[in-house]
């Protein structure tokens, strides 16, 4: 039974001083550290359920389970997701008719991964509290995924045609393996090729499956890469390499032509700068602002600026996104406002004409996926007001609860959660972006717990990642 009370665990210390007492967190470590291998094998996100199963077993065997602050909001969201499954058989007007059973596969995929990410995050929180997984190590694992993301981005930028049949894909029946969605899961490809600039151009996606997912994960992991390089004790020797990596990362970030990523990085920088100013560290704010200005100048003074301008001149998906968002809102409000429709739906035709549909030359043309153009729209359409309120309530409760944590982890974790509130209007969070966001929440919550305990136990400050809850 899950105990909804945070338990104090013996043996906790400040970041950089904890010693893992067991290898219990090995599965989580290898999920993140060896993610390029899982992608290469054709597993990718399919490795997550295996780790979630381990997490479930480990949690069940515990006498008590520590639950992070604001976690009740997340459980209420999962309850709304569960209840909304009852409406899978409801067909609003203007969508492709589906039965309850035909909609079940997609709904099960989403619900299953919501549960998997929840189990892994809850397990990670308990491991961090007990010192079995050091906060420093989790920060570095998230930073490592930034290295992986940049490497995949460079591969997609300069070798966009790279792809092959993975071992997992080869084992699947051909009728299953050729499905577009299945391909995104098991078929390693460096990039998605699109032609909205008037010519075909690769947009990096490795190792995350989709260009938008790549951009989402780039922003999240970039935050932790900065923390790992400049705030973790004994990381000085890596700082030159980290700066070089951040500079090089501008290349795939720009060539991804991902406006959502550009907006997200700017928003994260502004959020972090404001938090630094509030905490009484204007020097840090100025350093961050200087780094941002240098990055903009570097882009504008190189051929990268031409790519940015070309992307801004070609909106590409703007009209389709607007049509999907408006239509999703109308249908939910008029036909199922409380619990939504349990899953996404395909529209009959497009915003131009009901007769528009897929063709051999354009298999993705035609019907738009309602709930497929951002996490907010998916939650609202699939789970209604109940799901939307609880999903937003969770993120806002986390930000409010840790608003006074001005440590490196406090600012970084809050920045990731705030970014999720912005990006949900154009990025879908499942699967890996949600997992990385919840792991950022785990770091934020564990850091806050340590801060609360330190307030009652005198001791010297150690390291630069430790709790700092008040302006000093």
C-alpha positions as CSV (number, residue, x, y, z in Angstrom):
1,X,0.0,0.0,0.0
2,X,1.3,3.4,-0.9
3,X,1.6,5.6,2.1
4,X,0.8,9.2,1.3
5,X,3.4,10.6,3.7
6,X,7.1,11.4,3.0
7,X,9.3,9.2,5.2
8,X,12.6,10.4,6.5
9,X,15.3,7.9,5.4
10,X,18.5,7.3,7.3
11,X,21.9,7.9,5.7
12,X,21.0,10.9,3.6
13,X,23.6,13.6,3.1
14,X,24.3,16.5,0.9
15,X,24.7,16.2,-2.8
16,X,28.1,14.8,-3.6
17,X,28.5,13.1,-0.2
18,X,26.0,10.3,-0.3
19,X,27.2,6.8,-0.8
20,X,25.0,4.3,-2.5
21,X,24.4,1.4,-0.2
22,X,23.2,-1.0,-2.9
23,X,22.8,-1.5,-6.6
24,X,19.0,-1.2,-6.4
25,X,18.9,1.7,-8.8
26,X,20.9,-0.2,-11.5
27,X,18.0,-0.7,-13.8
28,X,17.3,3.1,-13.8
29,X,20.9,3.8,-14.3
30,X,21.2,1.5,-17.3
31,X,18.0,2.8,-18.9
32,X,19.5,6.3,-19.1
33,X,23.2,5.5,-19.5
34,X,22.7,2.9,-22.2
35,X,19.8,4.6,-24.0
36,X,21.7,4.9,-27.3
37,X,22.1,1.1,-27.2
38,X,18.4,0.5,-26.6
39,X,17.7,2.9,-29.5
40,X,20.1,1.1,-31.8
41,X,18.5,-2.3,-30.9
42,X,15.1,-1.0,-31.8
43,X,13.9,-0.8,-28.2
44,X,14.1,2.9,-27.4
45,X,11.0,3.8,-25.3
46,X,10.0,0.1,-25.2
47,X,12.8,-0.4,-22.6
48,X,10.9,1.9,-20.2
49,X,8.1,-0.7,-19.3
50,X,10.8,-3.2,-18.3
51,X,12.3,-0.7,-15.8
52,X,8.9,0.3,-14.7
53,X,8.2,-3.4,-13.9
54,X,11.3,-3.5,-11.7
55,X,10.3,-0.3,-10.0
56,X,6.8,-1.7,-9.3
57,X,8.3,-4.9,-7.7
58,X,10.8,-2.8,-5.6
59,X,8.0,-0.5,-4.4
60,X,5.7,-3.3,-3.5
61,X,8.4,-4.9,-1.4
62,X,8.9,-1.8,0.7
63,X,7.3,-1.3,4.1
64,X,6.5,2.3,3.3
65,X,6.8,4.5,0.2
66,X,7.8,8.1,0.5
67,X,5.7,10.3,-1.8
68,X,7.0,13.7,-3.0
69,X,5.0,17.0,-2.4
70,X,2.2,17.7,-4.9
71,X,2.1,14.0,-5.9
72,X,-1.6,13.9,-5.0
73,X,-2.4,16.1,-8.0
74,X,-0.6,13.7,-10.3
75,X,-2.6,10.7,-8.8
76,X,-5.8,12.7,-9.5
77,X,-4.7,13.2,-13.1
78,X,-4.2,9.4,-13.5
79,X,-7.6,8.9,-12.0
80,X,-9.1,11.3,-14.6
81,X,-7.3,9.4,-17.4
82,X,-8.7,6.1,-16.1
83,X,-12.3,7.4,-15.8
84,X,-12.1,8.9,-19.3
85,X,-11.6,5.4,-20.8
86,X,-15.4,4.9,-20.4
87,X,-15.9,7.4,-23.3
88,X,-13.7,5.7,-25.8
89,X,-16.8,4.6,-27.7
90,X,-18.2,8.1,-28.0
91,X,-17.9,9.5,-31.5
92,X,-18.3,13.3,-31.8
93,X,-19.4,14.7,-35.1
94,X,-16.8,15.3,-37.8
95,X,-14.4,12.5,-36.8
96,X,-13.6,9.1,-38.2
97,X,-16.0,6.7,-36.5
98,X,-14.4,4.3,-34.0
99,X,-15.6,1.7,-31.6
100,X,-14.6,1.4,-28.0
101,X,-12.2,-1.5,-28.9
102,X,-10.7,0.2,-31.9
103,X,-9.7,3.2,-29.7
104,X,-8.4,1.0,-26.9
105,X,-4.9,0.4,-28.3
106,X,-3.9,4.1,-28.4
107,X,-5.6,4.8,-25.1
108,X,-3.8,1.8,-23.5
109,X,-0.5,2.9,-24.9
110,X,-0.9,6.4,-23.3
111,X,-2.3,5.2,-20.0
112,X,0.4,2.5,-19.8
113,X,3.2,4.9,-20.3
114,X,1.7,7.4,-17.8
115,X,1.8,4.6,-15.2
116,X,5.4,3.5,-16.3
117,X,6.7,7.0,-15.9
118,X,5.0,7.4,-12.6
119,X,6.4,4.2,-11.2
120,X,9.9,5.0,-12.3
121,X,9.7,8.5,-10.8
122,X,8.3,7.3,-7.5
123,X,11.0,4.7,-7.2
124,X,13.7,7.2,-8.1
125,X,12.4,9.6,-5.4
126,X,12.7,6.9,-2.8
127,X,16.2,5.9,-4.0
128,X,17.4,9.5,-3.8
129,X,15.9,10.0,-0.3
130,X,17.7,6.9,1.0
131,X,21.0,7.8,-0.6
132,X,20.9,4.7,-2.9
133,X,20.9,7.1,-5.8
134,X,22.8,10.3,-5.3
135,X,21.3,13.5,-6.6
136,X,24.6,14.3,-8.2
137,X,24.5,11.0,-10.2
138,X,20.9,11.6,-11.4
139,X,21.9,15.1,-12.5
140,X,24.8,13.7,-14.5
141,X,22.6,11.0,-16.0
142,X,20.3,13.7,-17.3
143,X,23.3,15.7,-18.5
144,X,24.5,12.6,-20.3
145,X,21.3,12.4,-22.2
146,X,22.0,15.9,-23.4
147,X,25.3,14.6,-24.9
148,X,23.3,11.8,-26.5
149,X,20.7,14.2,-27.9
150,X,23.4,16.5,-29.4
151,X,25.2,13.5,-30.9
152,X,21.9,12.3,-32.4
153,X,21.2,15.8,-33.6
154,X,24.6,16.0,-35.4
155,X,23.9,12.6,-37.0
156,X,20.6,13.8,-38.2
157,X,22.0,17.1,-39.5
158,X,24.9,15.7,-41.5
159,X,23.7,12.2,-42.2
160,X,20.0,12.7,-42.3
161,X,19.5,9.6,-44.5
162,X,21.0,7.2,-42.0
163,X,18.5,4.5,-41.0
164,X,18.5,0.7,-40.8
165,X,16.4,-2.3,-39.8
166,X,16.9,-2.9,-36.1
167,X,17.0,-6.4,-34.5
168,X,13.6,-5.8,-32.8
169,X,12.1,-4.6,-36.1
170,X,13.4,-7.6,-37.9
171,X,11.6,-9.9,-35.5
172,X,8.2,-8.3,-36.0
173,X,5.7,-9.5,-38.7
174,X,6.0,-7.3,-41.8
175,X,2.4,-6.1,-41.5
176,X,3.2,-4.8,-38.1
177,X,6.7,-3.5,-38.7
178,X,5.6,-1.3,-41.7
179,X,3.1,0.7,-39.6
180,X,4.1,4.3,-39.3
181,X,3.7,4.4,-35.5
182,X,5.5,1.2,-35.0
183,X,8.3,2.4,-37.2
184,X,8.8,5.4,-34.9
185,X,9.4,3.0,-32.0
186,X,11.6,0.3,-33.5
187,X,13.2,1.7,-36.7
188,X,16.4,3.7,-35.9
189,X,16.5,6.8,-38.1
190,X,18.7,9.9,-37.8
191,X,16.1,12.4,-38.9
192,X,12.7,13.1,-40.3
193,X,12.8,14.5,-43.8
194,X,10.4,17.3,-44.6
195,X,10.0,19.8,-47.6
196,X,8.2,22.8,-46.1
197,X,11.1,25.1,-47.2
198,X,10.5,24.1,-50.8
199,X,13.1,21.3,-50.8
200,X,13.7,18.2,-48.8
201,X,15.7,18.8,-45.6
202,X,16.4,16.4,-42.7
203,X,15.3,17.5,-39.2
204,X,17.2,15.6,-36.4
205,X,15.2,13.1,-34.4
206,X,17.7,10.5,-33.2
207,X,17.5,8.9,-30.7
208,X,14.0,10.0,-29.8
209,X,11.9,9.0,-32.8
210,X,10.4,12.4,-33.7
211,X,11.9,15.9,-34.3
212,X,9.5,17.5,-31.8
213,X,10.4,14.9,-29.2
214,X,14.1,15.6,-29.9
215,X,13.6,19.3,-29.4
216,X,11.6,18.8,-26.2
217,X,14.3,16.5,-24.7
218,X,17.1,18.9,-25.9
219,X,15.6,21.7,-23.8
220,X,15.1,19.6,-20.7
221,X,18.5,17.9,-20.7
222,X,20.3,21.1,-21.6
223,X,19.2,22.6,-18.3
224,X,20.8,19.7,-16.4
225,X,23.9,19.7,-18.6
226,X,24.5,23.3,-17.4
227,X,24.0,22.3,-13.8
228,X,26.3,19.3,-14.1
229,X,29.1,21.3,-15.7
230,X,28.9,24.5,-13.6
231,X,27.3,23.6,-10.3
232,X,28.3,20.0,-9.4
233,X,31.3,19.9,-7.1
234,X,34.6,18.6,-8.7
235,X,33.3,19.2,-12.2
236,X,35.8,22.0,-13.1
237,X,37.8,19.7,-15.4
238,X,34.7,19.1,-17.6
239,X,33.7,22.8,-18.0
240,X,35.7,23.5,-21.1
241,X,34.3,20.4,-22.8
242,X,30.8,21.4,-21.6
243,X,31.2,24.9,-23.1
244,X,32.4,23.3,-26.4
245,X,29.4,20.9,-26.4
246,X,26.9,23.7,-25.8
247,X,28.4,25.7,-28.7
248,X,28.3,22.7,-31.0
249,X,24.8,21.9,-29.9
250,X,23.6,25.2,-31.6
251,X,24.1,23.5,-35.0
252,X,21.5,20.7,-34.6
253,X,19.3,23.0,-32.6
254,X,19.1,25.4,-35.5
255,X,19.0,22.8,-38.2
256,X,16.1,21.1,-36.5
257,X,14.1,24.2,-37.5
258,X,12.2,23.6,-34.3
259,X,10.7,27.0,-33.3
260,X,9.2,25.4,-30.2
261,X,12.8,24.5,-29.1
262,X,14.0,28.1,-29.7
263,X,11.1,29.6,-27.8
264,X,11.6,27.1,-25.0
265,X,15.3,27.8,-24.5
266,X,14.6,31.5,-24.4
267,X,11.8,31.0,-21.9
268,X,14.1,28.8,-19.7
269,X,16.8,31.4,-19.8
270,X,14.4,34.2,-18.8
271,X,12.9,32.1,-16.0
272,X,16.4,31.1,-14.6
273,X,17.6,34.7,-14.8
274,X,14.6,36.0,-12.8
275,X,15.1,33.3,-10.2
276,X,18.8,34.3,-9.9
277,X,17.8,37.9,-9.5
278,X,15.2,37.1,-6.9
279,X,17.7,35.0,-4.9
280,X,20.1,38.0,-4.8
281,X,22.6,36.7,-7.4
282,X,22.6,39.4,-10.2
283,X,26.1,38.2,-11.2
284,X,24.7,34.8,-12.2
285,X,21.8,36.6,-14.0
286,X,24.3,38.7,-16.0
287,X,26.5,35.7,-16.8
288,X,23.4,33.8,-18.1
289,X,22.3,36.9,-20.1
290,X,25.8,37.2,-21.6
291,X,25.9,33.6,-22.6
292,X,22.5,34.0,-24.3
293,X,23.6,37.1,-26.2
294,X,26.8,35.3,-27.3
295,X,24.7,32.4,-28.6
296,X,22.4,34.7,-30.6
297,X,25.3,36.6,-32.1
298,X,27.0,33.4,-33.0
299,X,23.9,32.3,-34.9
300,X,23.3,35.6,-36.6
301,X,26.9,36.0,-37.7
302,X,27.1,32.5,-39.3
303,X,25.1,30.6,-41.9
304,X,22.9,29.4,-39.1
305,X,21.1,32.7,-39.2
306,X,20.0,32.0,-42.7
307,X,18.4,28.8,-41.6
308,X,16.6,30.5,-38.7
309,X,15.2,33.2,-41.1
310,X,14.1,30.6,-43.6
311,X,12.2,28.7,-40.9
312,X,10.5,31.9,-39.6
313,X,9.4,32.7,-43.1
314,X,7.7,29.3,-43.5
315,X,5.1,28.7,-40.9
316,X,4.4,25.1,-42.3
317,X,2.2,23.7,-39.6
318,X,0.6,26.8,-38.2
319,X,-2.8,26.5,-40.0
320,X,-3.1,22.8,-39.3
321,X,-2.3,23.3,-35.6
322,X,-4.9,26.1,-35.3
323,X,-7.6,24.0,-37.0
324,X,-6.9,21.0,-34.7
325,X,-6.9,23.1,-31.6
326,X,-10.1,24.9,-32.4
327,X,-11.9,21.7,-33.4
328,X,-10.7,19.8,-30.3
329,X,-11.9,22.6,-28.0
330,X,-15.3,22.8,-29.7
331,X,-16.0,19.1,-29.6
332,X,-15.0,18.7,-25.9
333,X,-17.0,21.7,-24.8
334,X,-20.1,20.7,-26.7
335,X,-20.1,16.9,-26.3
336,X,-18.0,15.7,-23.4
337,X,-16.6,18.5,-21.2
338,X,-15.8,16.6,-18.0
339,X,-13.9,13.5,-19.1
340,X,-13.3,14.1,-22.8
341,X,-13.2,11.2,-25.2
342,X,-10.6,8.9,-23.6
343,X,-8.2,9.1,-26.6
344,X,-7.4,11.1,-29.7
345,X,-9.5,11.0,-32.9
346,X,-8.9,11.6,-36.6
347,X,-11.0,14.3,-38.3
348,X,-12.9,13.7,-41.5
349,X,-10.8,15.7,-44.0
350,X,-8.7,18.7,-43.2
351,X,-9.3,22.4,-42.4
352,X,-9.7,23.1,-46.1
353,X,-12.1,20.4,-47.2
354,X,-13.8,17.2,-45.8
355,X,-12.8,15.5,-49.1
356,X,-9.1,15.9,-48.4
357,X,-7.5,12.6,-47.6
358,X,-4.3,10.5,-47.8
359,X,-2.8,9.6,-51.1
360,X,0.1,7.4,-52.2
361,X,2.1,10.6,-52.8
362,X,1.1,12.1,-49.5
363,X,0.1,9.4,-47.0
364,X,-0.1,11.8,-44.1
365,X,-2.4,14.3,-45.8
366,X,-6.0,14.6,-44.9
367,X,-7.5,14.1,-41.5
368,X,-5.9,15.8,-38.5
369,X,-5.3,14.1,-35.2
370,X,-7.3,15.9,-32.5
371,X,-5.1,15.9,-29.4
372,X,-2.0,15.3,-31.4
373,X,-0.6,18.8,-31.6
374,X,0.4,19.4,-28.0
375,X,0.1,17.9,-24.5
376,X,-2.5,20.4,-23.4
377,X,-4.7,19.7,-26.4
378,X,-4.3,15.9,-25.9
379,X,-5.1,16.1,-22.2
380,X,-8.1,18.4,-22.8
381,X,-9.6,16.3,-25.7
382,X,-8.9,12.9,-24.2
383,X,-9.5,13.6,-20.6
384,X,-11.7,16.7,-20.5
385,X,-11.8,19.3,-17.8
386,X,-11.0,16.8,-15.1
387,X,-7.7,15.8,-16.7
388,X,-6.8,19.3,-17.7
389,X,-7.3,20.8,-14.2
390,X,-5.4,18.1,-12.4
391,X,-2.5,18.1,-15.0
392,X,-2.1,21.8,-14.7
393,X,-2.7,21.7,-11.0
394,X,0.2,19.3,-10.6
395,X,2.7,21.5,-12.4
396,X,1.5,24.7,-10.7
397,X,1.5,23.1,-7.3
398,X,5.1,22.0,-7.9
399,X,6.2,25.4,-8.9
400,X,4.5,27.0,-5.9
401,X,5.8,24.5,-3.4
402,X,9.5,25.0,-4.4
403,X,9.4,28.7,-5.3
404,X,11.8,29.5,-2.5
405,X,14.4,26.8,-3.4
406,X,17.1,29.0,-5.0
407,X,19.7,26.3,-5.2
408,X,21.0,25.0,-8.6
409,X,18.6,22.1,-8.4
410,X,15.8,24.2,-7.3
411,X,16.1,26.7,-10.2
412,X,16.8,24.0,-12.8
413,X,14.0,21.7,-11.7
414,X,11.5,24.5,-11.6
415,X,12.7,25.7,-15.0
416,X,12.0,22.3,-16.5
417,X,8.5,22.2,-14.9
418,X,7.8,25.7,-16.1
419,X,9.0,24.8,-19.6
420,X,6.5,21.9,-19.6
421,X,3.7,24.4,-19.1
422,X,4.8,26.4,-22.1
423,X,5.7,23.5,-24.4
424,X,2.5,21.6,-23.7
425,X,0.8,23.9,-26.3
426,X,2.9,22.6,-29.1
427,X,4.7,19.4,-27.8
428,X,3.3,16.1,-26.8
429,X,5.0,14.9,-23.6
430,X,4.7,11.2,-23.9
431,X,7.0,9.3,-23.5
432,X,10.5,10.4,-22.8
433,X,9.9,14.1,-22.3
434,X,7.4,13.2,-19.5
435,X,9.8,10.8,-17.9
436,X,12.6,13.4,-17.9
437,X,10.3,16.0,-16.5
438,X,9.2,13.7,-13.7
439,X,12.8,12.9,-12.9
440,X,13.5,16.6,-12.8
441,X,10.5,16.9,-10.3
442,X,12.1,14.1,-8.3
443,X,15.3,16.0,-8.0
444,X,13.4,19.1,-7.0
445,X,11.3,17.3,-4.4
446,X,14.3,15.4,-2.9
447,X,16.3,18.7,-2.7
448,X,13.4,20.3,-1.0
449,X,13.2,17.5,1.6
450,X,16.9,17.8,2.3
451,X,16.4,21.6,2.8
452,X,13.6,21.0,5.3
453,X,15.7,18.6,7.3
454,X,18.8,20.9,7.2
455,X,16.7,23.7,8.7
456,X,16.3,21.5,11.8
457,X,19.8,20.1,11.9
458,X,22.9,22.4,12.1
459,X,25.8,21.6,9.8
460,X,28.2,23.1,7.4
461,X,27.2,23.8,3.8
462,X,28.9,21.6,1.3
463,X,28.9,21.7,-2.5
464,X,27.1,24.2,-4.7
465,X,24.0,22.0,-5.4
466,X,22.9,21.8,-1.9
467,X,19.6,23.2,-0.6
468,X,19.2,26.9,-0.4
469,X,15.7,27.9,0.5
470,X,16.0,31.5,1.4
471,X,17.8,34.5,0.1
472,X,21.1,34.7,1.8
